[in-house]
Structures are given as C-alpha cells and as structure tokens.
C-alpha cells in the first residue's frame, strides 16, 4: 500500500466501464513497482472478498 499511496497524480490511469451486474475497472501504469503493488492489492482483494471478487488482471506492464 505504501507504493500506491506514494504514487503521484497521473502515474496510474484508471478506466471505468459499466458491465452487467456491476462495473469493470482497468488500472494502467508503466511503473514496474506500481504494477507489482497493484497486483498485491488485487490479490488481497480476492482473498478478502472471495466470491464477490473476480480474477482477471493481466501480469504485464501497460501504458
């Protein structure tokens, strides 16, 4: 979380999309440390929210 809290405006782009039954958020960054921090955060969300969370994040750098 420290890496995510320290991110500067514009380092992580977030796109929102309505989907049936909810929403889809896409996070994009070219900073490898932020990519790793986001993946750790997503993994914790899957663990904490179980069936309500959905896997599917790509393990790659995005711009």
Rosetta blueprint (number, residue, H / E / L):
1 X L
2 X H
3 X H
4 X H
5 X H
6 X H
7 X L
8 X L
9 X L
10 X L
11 X L
12 X L
13 X E
14 X E
15 X E
16 X E
17 X E
18 X E
19 X E
20 X L
21 X L
22 X E
23 X E
24 X E
25 X E
26 X E
27 X E
28 X E
29 X L
30 X L
31 X L
32 X H
33 X H
34 X H
35 X H
36 X H
37 X H
38 X H
39 X H
40 X H
41 X H
42 X H
43 X H
44 X H
45 X H
46 X H
47 X H
48 X H
49 X H
50 X H
51 X H
52 X H
53 X L
54 X L
55 X L
56 X L
57 X L
58 X L
59 X L
60 X L
61 X L
62 X L
63 X L
